[in-house]
Amino acid sequence: MKYLYKKFVKYIIVTLIFTFSLTSGTETKNAGLAMLLCVVPGGGQFYTERYIPGVIIGSTELILGYYAYKYHKEENYKKRNSMLWWGFFVFGYSLADAYVGAKMYGFDIETDIDKVSIKYTWKW
């Protein structure tokens, strides 16, 4: 278990360094690059600077892959296939989330209330 923990920490560090090198000083994000970085578990989320979903998605993909490999070694193909299907689902979600995150990057949710006004004119 300690070995897996060390490996996971190394994965997070390498992913952060890799994505920070691609994102230095950009105000917009390329959706195609975000989807391409999903080859690395959680890479697209790290690219769009959404670290918590990146860790959750990345660790979920790694755990599902580990169990799929474990069940394959045990020749339990039904469970292996189930893990692979869940892995494909999480991978698809990761792609969609990275794409939307890149398209919505820099979108300011807050609005200045002083700039909002309602105007109604009467015509006689």
ROSE-4610 file (N, C-alpha, C; in Angstrom, 1 decimal, always signed):
// ROSE-4610
residu = [M/M/M/K/K/K/Y/Y/Y/L/L/L/Y/Y/Y/K/K/K/K/K/K/F/F/F/V/V/V/K/K/K/Y/Y/Y/I/I/I/I/I/I/V/V/V/T/T/T/L/L/L/I/I/I/F/F/F/T/T/T/F/F/F/S/S/S/L/L/L/T/T/T/S/S/S/G/G/G/T/T/T/E/E/E/T/T/T/K/K/K/N/N/N/A/A/A/G/G/G/L/L/L/A/A/A/M/M/M/L/L/L/L/L/L/C/C/C/V/V/V/V/V/V/P/P/P/G/G/G/G/G/G/G/G/G/Q/Q/Q/F/F/F/Y/Y/Y/T/T/T/E/E/E/R/R/R/Y/Y/Y/I/I/I/P/P/P/G/G/G/V/V/V/I/I/I/I/I/I/G/G/G/S/S/S/T/T/T/E/E/E/L/L/L/I/I/I/L/L/L/G/G/G/Y/Y/Y/Y/Y/Y/A/A/A/Y/Y/Y/K/K/K/Y/Y/Y/H/H/H/K/K/K/E/E/E/E/E/E/N/N/N/Y/Y/Y/K/K/K/K/K/K/R/R/R/N/N/N/S/S/S/M/M/M/L/L/L/W/W/W/W/W/W/G/G/G/F/F/F/F/F/F/V/V/V/F/F/F/G/G/G/Y/Y/Y/S/S/S/L/L/L/A/A/A/D/D/D/A/A/A/Y/Y/Y/V/V/V/G/G/G/A/A/A/K/K/K/M/M/M/Y/Y/Y/G/G/G/F/F/F/D/D/D/I/I/I/E/E/E/T/T/T/D/D/D/I/I/I/D/D/D/K/K/K/V/V/V/S/S/S/I/I/I/K/K/K/Y/Y/Y/T/T/T/W/W/W/K/K/K/W/W/W]
num = [1/1/1/2/2/2/3/3/3/4/4/4/5/5/5/6/6/6/7/7/7/8/8/8/9/9/9/10/10/10/11/11/11/12/12/12/13/13/13/14/14/14/15/15/15/16/16/16/17/17/17/18/18/18/19/19/19/20/20/20/21/21/21/22/22/22/23/23/23/24/24/24/25/25/25/26/26/26/27/27/27/28/28/28/29/29/29/30/30/30/31/31/31/32/32/32/33/33/33/34/34/34/35/35/35/36/36/36/37/37/37/38/38/38/39/39/39/40/40/40/41/41/41/42/42/42/43/43/43/44/44/44/45/45/45/46/46/46/47/47/47/48/48/48/49/49/49/50/50/50/51/51/51/52/52/52/53/53/53/54/54/54/55/55/55/56/56/56/57/57/57/58/58/58/59/59/59/60/60/60/61/61/61/62/62/62/63/63/63/64/64/64/65/65/65/66/66/66/67/67/67/68/68/68/69/69/69/70/70/70/71/71/71/72/72/72/73/73/73/74/74/74/75/75/75/76/76/76/77/77/77/78/78/78/79/79/79/80/80/80/81/81/81/82/82/82/83/83/83/84/84/84/85/85/85/86/86/86/87/87/87/88/88/88/89/89/89/90/90/90/91/91/91/92/92/92/93/93/93/94/94/94/95/95/95/96/96/96/97/97/97/98/98/98/99/99/99/100/100/100/101/101/101/102/102/102/103/103/103/104/104/104/105/105/105/106/106/106/107/107/107/108/108/108/109/109/109/110/110/110/111/111/111/112/112/112/113/113/113/114/114/114/115/115/115/116/116/116/117/117/117/118/118/118/119/119/119/120/120/120/121/121/121/122/122/122/123/123/123/124/124/124]
x = [+0.8/+0.0/+0.9/+2.0/+2.9/+3.5/+3.8/+4.3/+3.3/+2.0/+1.0/+0.9/+1.0/+0.9/+2.0/+3.3/+4.4/+4.3/+3.8/+3.6/+2.5/+1.5/+0.4/+0.9/+1.7/+2.3/+3.2/+4.0/+4.9/+4.1/+3.0/+2.1/+1.5/+1.1/+0.5/+1.6/+2.8/+3.8/+4.2/+4.4/+4.7/+3.6/+2.4/+1.3/+1.2/+1.4/+1.4/+2.5/+3.7/+4.8/+4.6/+4.1/+3.8/+2.8/+1.7/+0.6/+1.0/+1.8/+2.2/+3.2/+3.9/+4.8/+4.1/+2.9/+2.1/+1.2/+1.0/+0.0/+0.6/+1.9/+2.5/+2.0/+1.2/+0.8/-0.3/-1.1/-2.1/-3.4/-4.2/-5.5/-6.6/-6.4/-7.4/-6.8/-7.6/-7.2/-7.7/-6.8/-7.1/-7.9/-9.1/-10.0/-9.4/-8.8/-8.2/-7.0/-6.2/-5.1/-5.6/-6.6/-7.2/-7.7/-8.3/-8.8/-7.6/-6.6/-5.4/-4.7/-4.7/-4.0/-4.8/-6.0/-6.8/-6.2/-5.2/-4.5/-3.8/-3.3/-2.8/-4.0/-4.2/-5.4/-5.5/-6.5/-6.7/-5.9/-5.2/-4.4/-5.2/-6.3/-7.1/-7.6/-8.0/-8.5/-7.3/-6.1/-5.0/-4.6/-4.8/-4.5/-5.4/-6.7/-7.7/-7.7/-6.7/-6.5/-7.6/-8.2/-9.2/-8.6/-7.9/-7.1/-7.8/-8.9/-9.6/-10.3/-11.0/-11.6/-10.5/-9.3/-8.2/-7.7/-7.6/-7.1/-8.2/-9.4/-10.5/-10.6/-10.6/-10.7/-9.5/-8.3/-7.1/-7.0/-7.3/-7.2/-8.2/-9.4/-10.4/-10.0/-9.4/-9.0/-7.9/-7.0/-5.9/-6.3/-7.3/-7.8/-8.6/-9.4/-10.1/-9.2/-8.1/-7.1/-6.4/-6.1/-5.4/-6.3/-7.6/-8.5/-8.7/-8.8/-9.0/-7.8/-6.6/-5.4/-5.4/-5.8/-5.8/-6.8/-8.0/-9.0/-8.5/-7.8/-7.3/-6.3/-5.4/-4.4/-5.1/-6.2/-7.0/-7.9/-7.9/-8.8/-10.3/-10.6/-12.0/-12.4/-12.8/-13.0/-14.3/-15.3/-16.5/-16.2/-15.5/-15.2/-14.2/-13.3/-12.3/-13.1/-14.0/-14.8/-15.6/-16.1/-16.9/-16.0/-14.8/-13.9/-13.5/-13.3/-12.9/-14.0/-15.3/-16.4/-16.5/-16.4/-16.4/-15.2/-14.1/-12.9/-13.2/-13.8/-14.2/-15.2/-16.1/-17.1/-16.4/-15.5/-14.8/-13.9/-13.3/-12.5/-13.3/-14.5/-15.4/-15.8/-16.1/-16.5/-15.3/-14.1/-12.9/-12.7/-13.0/-12.9/-13.9/-15.1/-16.2/-15.9/-15.5/-15.2/-14.0/-13.0/-11.8/-12.2/-13.0/-13.5/-14.3/-15.2/-16.1/-15.2/-14.3/-13.4/-12.6/-12.1/-11.2/-12.1/-13.3/-14.1/-14.6/-14.8/-15.3/-14.2/-13.0/-11.8/-11.8/-11.7/-11.7/-13.0/-14.1/-15.4/-15.7/-16.0/-16.2/-17.7/-17.9/-19.3/-19.8/-19.0/-19.5/-19.9/-20.9/-21.3/-21.4/-21.0/-21.0/-22.4/-23.0/-24.4/-24.6/-23.6/-23.7/-23.9/-23.4/-23.5/-24.8/-25.6/-26.9/-28.0/-28.8/-29.9/-31.0/-32.2/-33.4/-33.9/-34.3/-34.8/-36.1/-37.0/-38.3/-38.8/-39.2/-39.6/-41.1/-41.8/-43.2/-43.4/-44.1/-44.4/-45.9/-46.1/-47.5/-47.9]
y = [-1.2/+0.0/+1.3/+1.2/+2.4/+2.6/+1.6/+1.7/+2.4/+2.1/+2.7/+4.2/+4.5/+5.9/+6.7/+6.2/+6.9/+7.1/+6.0/+6.1/+7.2/+7.3/+8.2/+9.7/+9.9/+11.2/+11.6/+10.7/+11.0/+11.3/+10.6/+10.9/+12.3/+12.7/+14.1/+15.1/+14.9/+15.9/+16.0/+14.9/+14.9/+15.6/+15.3/+15.9/+17.4/+17.8/+19.3/+20.0/+19.4/+20.1/+20.1/+19.0/+19.0/+20.0/+20.1/+21.0/+22.5/+22.7/+24.1/+24.6/+23.7/+24.1/+24.4/+23.8/+24.2/+25.4/+25.8/+26.9/+28.2/+28.3/+29.5/+30.8/+31.6/+32.9/+33.0/+32.0/+32.1/+32.5/+33.4/+33.8/+32.9/+32.2/+31.4/+30.0/+29.0/+27.6/+27.0/+26.2/+25.5/+24.2/+24.1/+22.9/+21.6/+21.7/+20.5/+20.0/+20.9/+20.5/+19.9/+20.5/+20.0/+18.6/+18.3/+16.9/+16.0/+16.5/+15.6/+15.3/+16.2/+15.9/+14.9/+14.6/+13.6/+12.2/+12.1/+10.8/+10.5/+11.5/+11.4/+11.6/+10.6/+10.7/+12.1/+12.8/+14.1/+15.2/+15.0/+16.0/+17.2/+16.9/+18.0/+19.0/+18.4/+19.2/+20.0/+19.4/+20.2/+21.3/+21.1/+22.1/+23.3/+23.0/+24.1/+24.6/+24.3/+24.8/+24.4/+23.2/+22.7/+21.5/+21.7/+20.7/+19.6/+20.0/+19.0/+18.0/+18.4/+17.4/+16.6/+17.3/+16.6/+15.4/+15.7/+14.6/+13.5/+13.9/+12.9/+12.1/+12.7/+11.9/+11.1/+11.7/+11.0/+9.8/+9.9/+8.8/+7.8/+8.2/+7.2/+6.4/+7.0/+6.3/+5.3/+5.7/+4.9/+3.7/+3.9/+2.8/+1.8/+2.3/+1.4/+0.6/+1.2/+0.5/-0.5/-0.2/-1.2/-2.4/-2.2/-3.3/-4.1/-3.4/-4.2/-5.1/-4.6/-5.4/-6.6/-6.3/-7.3/-8.4/-8.0/-9.1/-9.8/-9.2/-9.9/-11.0/-10.6/-11.6/-12.8/-12.5/-13.5/-14.3/-13.9/-14.5/-14.4/-13.3/-12.9/-11.9/-12.4/-11.5/-10.7/-11.2/-10.4/-9.1/-9.3/-8.1/-7.2/-7.8/-7.0/-6.1/-6.7/-6.0/-4.9/-5.2/-4.1/-2.9/-3.2/-2.1/-1.4/-2.1/-1.4/-0.5/-1.0/-0.1/+1.1/+0.9/+2.1/+3.0/+2.5/+3.3/+4.1/+3.5/+4.2/+5.3/+5.0/+6.1/+7.3/+7.0/+8.1/+8.8/+8.1/+8.7/+9.7/+9.2/+10.1/+11.3/+11.1/+12.2/+13.2/+12.7/+13.5/+14.3/+13.7/+14.5/+15.6/+15.3/+16.3/+17.4/+17.1/+18.1/+18.9/+18.4/+19.1/+20.1/+19.6/+20.5/+21.7/+21.4/+22.5/+23.4/+22.9/+23.7/+24.6/+24.1/+25.0/+26.1/+25.7/+26.7/+27.8/+27.4/+28.3/+29.0/+28.7/+29.2/+30.8/+31.4/+32.9/+33.5/+32.8/+33.3/+33.9/+35.2/+35.8/+35.6/+35.0/+34.7/+36.0/+36.7/+37.8/+39.0/+39.7/+40.8/+42.1/+43.2/+44.4/+45.0/+45.1/+45.5/+47.0/+47.8/+49.2/+49.2/+48.2/+48.2/+47.7/+47.1/+46.5/+47.5/+47.8/+48.7/+48.3/+48.8/+48.5/+49.8/+49.9/+51.1/+50.8/+51.7/+51.5/+52.9/+53.0/+54.3/+54.1/+55.3/+55.3/+56.1/+55.6/+56.4/+56.8/+58.1/+58.5/+58.8]
z = [+0.0/+0.0/+0.0/+0.8/+0.8/-0.6/-1.3/-2.6/-3.6/-3.5/-4.3/-4.0/-2.7/-2.2/-2.8/-2.8/-3.3/-4.8/-5.5/-6.9/-7.3/-6.5/-6.7/-6.5/-5.5/-5.2/-6.3/-6.8/-8.0/-9.2/-9.4/-10.6/-10.5/-9.3/-9.1/-9.4/-8.9/-9.1/-10.6/-11.2/-12.7/-13.5/-13.2/-13.9/-13.7/-12.5/-12.2/-12.9/-12.9/-13.6/-15.1/-15.7/-17.1/-17.5/-16.7/-17.1/-16.9/-15.8/-15.6/-16.7/-17.3/-18.3/-19.6/-19.8/-21.0/-20.8/-19.5/-19.3/-18.8/-18.9/-18.4/-19.1/-18.3/-18.7/-19.8/-20.0/-21.0/-20.3/-21.0/-20.5/-21.1/-22.2/-22.7/-22.8/-22.9/-23.0/-24.3/-24.9/-26.1/-25.8/-26.3/-26.0/-26.5/-27.7/-28.3/-27.5/-27.0/-26.1/-24.8/-24.3/-23.0/-23.2/-24.3/-24.6/-24.9/-25.5/-25.8/-24.5/-23.5/-22.2/-21.4/-21.8/-21.0/-21.2/-22.1/-22.2/-20.8/-20.2/-18.8/-17.9/-17.0/-16.1/-15.4/-15.6/-15.0/-15.6/-16.7/-17.3/-17.9/-18.5/-19.0/-17.9/-16.7/-15.6/-15.0/-14.9/-14.5/-15.5/-16.7/-17.7/-17.6/-17.3/-17.1/-15.7/-14.9/-13.5/-12.6/-12.8/-11.9/-11.2/-10.1/-9.5/-8.8/-8.0/-7.3/-8.2/-9.3/-10.2/-10.9/-11.1/-11.7/-10.9/-9.6/-8.7/-8.6/-8.5/-8.3/-9.6/-10.8/-12.0/-12.3/-12.0/-12.2/-11.3/-10.1/-9.1/-9.4/-9.9/-10.2/-11.4/-12.4/-13.6/-13.2/-12.4/-12.0/-11.1/-10.2/-9.4/-10.3/-11.2/-12.1/-12.9/-13.4/-14.2/-13.4/-12.2/-11.3/-11.1/-10.7/-10.5/-11.8/-12.9/-14.2/-14.4/-14.1/-14.3/-13.3/-12.0/-11.0/-11.4/-11.8/-12.2/-13.4/-14.3/-15.5/-15.1/-14.1/-13.6/-12.9/-12.2/-11.5/-12.5/-13.7/-14.7/-14.4/-13.7/-13.5/-14.5/-15.7/-16.8/-16.7/-16.0/-15.8/-15.0/-13.9/-13.1/-13.9/-14.6/-15.4/-16.4/-17.1/-18.1/-17.5/-16.3/-15.6/-15.3/-14.8/-14.5/-15.7/-16.8/-18.1/-18.6/-18.5/-18.9/-18.0/-16.7/-15.8/-16.1/-16.5/-16.9/-18.1/-19.1/-20.3/-20.1/-19.1/-18.8/-18.1/-17.2/-16.5/-17.5/-18.4/-19.5/-20.3/-20.7/-21.5/-20.8/-19.5/-18.6/-18.5/-18.4/-18.3/-19.6/-20.7/-22.0/-22.1/-21.7/-21.8/-20.8/-19.6/-18.6/-19.0/-19.6/-20.0/-21.1/-22.0/-23.1/-22.6/-21.8/-21.2/-20.4/-19.6/-18.7/-19.6/-20.7/-21.6/-22.2/-22.7/-23.3/-22.3/-21.1/-20.1/-19.3/-19.6/-18.8/-19.0/-17.8/-17.9/-17.9/-17.9/-17.8/-16.4/-16.4/-15.1/-14.7/-13.6/-13.1/-12.5/-11.7/-11.0/-11.9/-11.6/-12.4/-11.6/-12.1/-11.3/-11.4/-10.2/-10.1/-10.6/-10.5/-11.0/-12.5/-13.2/-14.7/-15.2/-14.3/-14.7/-14.5/-15.5/-15.4/-16.3/-15.9/-16.7/-17.1/-18.4/-18.9/-19.7/-19.4/-20.1/-20.5/-21.7/-22.3/-22.7/-22.5/-22.8/-24.1/-25.0/-26.3/-26.3/-26.5/-26.6/-28.0]
